[in-house]
Structure formats: C-alpha cells, structure tokens
Amino acid sequence: MDDFIAARAQMALSLGFHIIFACVGMVMPFLMAFAHWKYLKTGNEIYKGLTKAWSKGVAILFATGAVSGTMLSFELGLLWPGFMKHAGPIFGMPFSLEGTAFFIEAIAIGFFLYGWDKFNKWFHWFCGFLIGLSGLASGILVVAANAWMNSPSGFDYINGEYVNIDPIKAMFNEAWFPQALHMTVAAFCATGFAVAGVHAYLIMRKKNVEFHTKAFRIAAAFALIGAFGAPLSGDVAAKSVAERQPIKLAAMEAHFETEKGAAFVLGGIPDEEKGVINYAIKIPKVLSFLVSNDFNAEVKGLNDFPRDEWPPIAVVHYSFQIMIFFGVVMICIGSLYLYTFFFKKHWLTKNWFLKIFFFATPFGYIALEAGWTVTEVGRQPWIIYGIMRTADAVTPMPGIQYSFYFFTAIFISLSLIIIFLLRRQIQMVPRLYDPTDEQFNLKNKKS
C-alpha cells in the first residue's frame, strides 16, 4: 500500500470509529439524565434502574472513546507533521478547550456513578446532565477544528508563511456553526435510533418488557428530535457549503455544467470522463432553490474548476446519496411513530412496529458516516482548503502501511470488547436494574 494512501486510510478508519463514540458521548448522557429526572419526579424504581443501566453503558463507551480519541491526537502529529507544524498554532485553542471539557466529563461520570445516596439528589442529577453538556461541548469543539480545515480563517497567508494569527477567529470560522449544528442533530438522530432499536429487539423477545418499553419510548423521542431536525440543519449546512466550497457541492450532486435553474439529482452513476451522470432522477430547479432560495439561481459545475482540484466525484456523490436516503427513511419512521403514538397506540406493542425500529438500529450511524465522508473526501485534495494539499502534509516516514494494519487490529479488538461488555450489561438487566424482575428481588433478599 502506498504510504500516502495508508496514512489517509488510517485517519479515515480512526475517525470513522471514533465518531460513533463521540456522538454517543454527546447524546447518551441526556437520555440517562432524562430517565433520572423521571425517577426523581415519579419515584418509579424502573426509571432508577434504567438510569443506572444507561450510566454503565455511558462509562464503557466513554472509556473506549477516550482510547480512540487519544490515538487520533497522536496520529495527527505522526501522520501529518506538515499540517500540524503550521495549523497547530492556529486552531490549537478548540483542542485545548476540548481537553478541558473531556476532564470535566470524566469527573462528572465519577461523581454520577458513585454518587447514588451520597449527594443531594438534584446535585447528583446535575452531575449526569453535566456529562451530556461536557460531551456536547467536546464534540462541537472538535467539529470547530475540522470546520477550520474547510473554511480556514484567523491568519494571513503571505509568501508561504502563516502570520497575524487570531485563534478566536480561527475557532469561530464561517463553517463551524453549520457543521456543529448538523453534527449535533445527526448525533441525536443516530444515537436515538440505535438505542431505540436495541430496546425494541428486547421487547420483542418478551424480556423485562416494561423496563425496555420505557427505555424505548425515551430513546424514540430523542430519535425524532434528530430525524426532524436533520433536514433543517442540513439545509443550513448545504447553503454554507454552496457559498464556501462550491466544488464540494458540485461533487455531491455530480453537477458538471454551470447552469441556472439546476436540478436536484437523486441516484445516478457519475461518468467523470464524459462529464455526465447516468440513470439519475432529476428534479428541475430544486438544487438552485436549496442553495439560494431562488429557483433560477446559477449553480457552478465541476467543469468550472481545475481538474486537479476535483475531489473523488463518485465517492462524494454516493456518500451524499446514502446520507439522504437513510435520512428520509428515518423521517418516515419518525412520522409513523408520531401517528402511532397519537392515533394508534395499540400499534406500539405490535411486533411489526418494533421490527421497524430494530431494523433501523444502524440507519443513523450509516447516514452519519456517509455525511462525514462527504465532509472529508469532498474537501480533497486539500487538507487546509485552498491553502495546503493533503499530499504536502503527509509524513515522509516510510512503512505507514504497517501502522495502518496495527491500528486496524486495535480497532477490531476494541469493537469486540465493546460488544462483549454491552452484551453483558444487557444480560444483567434482570438481576441488577429491573426491580419488577424476580431475579432482582431474589438478589436483593440475599444481599
């Protein structure tokens, strides 16, 4: 494997793995805090057990995320020294603040896990809520650093030198809000559907039905927030991309020729040599409207840009289509849930209804990974958009492919460990977390 490709593959694998835990850390504590709040308001012991079960899951995934995040921080310096040499002093602030948020999150997790019956009940609840706030802050700060790579600011680039550095302006660059908003909404959608799907499966197996039903409904509510918020945040992000990175927008839609009243493309197979997209469904003028609220607005095509600045068109286009497809599917499932909740409550316990959520378990994360691919691959060949090419930032050290193989083995091992630990947590629900279960009561009597 070529060293440059190996370095990019290693970063892609690391980011694709870590982003799952980052999103869980941004959202799962809020589900936990909501269940805890329900317990404090109602006194229902099932909510207490649910809070404890989810808190153990948060701790497991936090520890794994800490490992993969630490690996990523080292990879930036080891694989891309040319990038870190110049970019580090400019966008180092969000990374340092993210470290602070990480430590607050770690302390809050410790307080929450070991604070039962030791702290004031509302202070204890706040510790759980603080886990979510600090996890959300960590995610947004990391996205701010990535947004800077898409919209570099806070410095002047003169004669190959980075001068007049302003880290505040670099952190709050033009892309940070659209990216952070869309990422946050996507995290709620992906995590909500994943958690709802797991509990839907356990309800179908007729195990601890009341416990898992309460968990399912909380998770589904959070999933709906993300599903219905995604088109709105996506619209903000798309308009931002159209303004700052028109070539990325053109690649997303495989839009080759500049035209007014550009059509929105669904599906299709791009042909880069001929500059066309085959077998696509085109909705006239919709792309122009989406990017500028004007059906007759001009949208630049790929042919207006130098060929050596094109990103991999097929990868970006297919990833964008995957994101859109699963996003629409989750909106449809969310709409079905709302209809069922308000008009057909007896459907909530039907197996066919629960199966829909079970099969939708990975949909949010598939869409999330596809969207992240659009963001990262769509920026190529630049690591700092318009200023530094990715090929110029890679380490000259040989043998990167062996590092890629080693890190891949680590991530596979971590995945297996996580599956084992979370599966064991689920199996312990009857004994440790569900007060309506005979095993739980038998264990308490013995203790």
Secondary structure, DSSP 8 states (H G I E B T S, - for coil): --HHHHHHHHHHHHHHHHHHHHHHHHHHHHHHHHHHHHHHHH--HHHHHHHHHHHHHHHHHHHHHHHHHHHHHHHHHHH-HHHHHHHHHHHHHHHHHHHHHHHHHHHHHHHHHH-TTTS-HHHHHHHHHHHHHHHHHHHHHHHHHHHHHHS--SSEEETTEEES--HHHHHT-TTHHHHHHHHHHHHHHHHHHHHHHHHHHHHHTTSSHHHHHHHHHHHHHHHHHHHHHHHHHHHHHHHHHHHH-HHHHHHHTT--S-EES--EEEEEEEETTTTEEEEEEEETTHHHHHHHS-TT-EE--GGGS-GGG---HHHHHHHHHHHHHHHHHHHHHHHHHHHHHHH-GGGGG-HHHHHHHHHTTTHHHHHHHHHHHHHHHTTTTEEETTTEEHHHHS---S-HHHHHHHHHHHHHHHHHHHHHHHHHHHHTIIIII-TTSHHHHHHHHH-
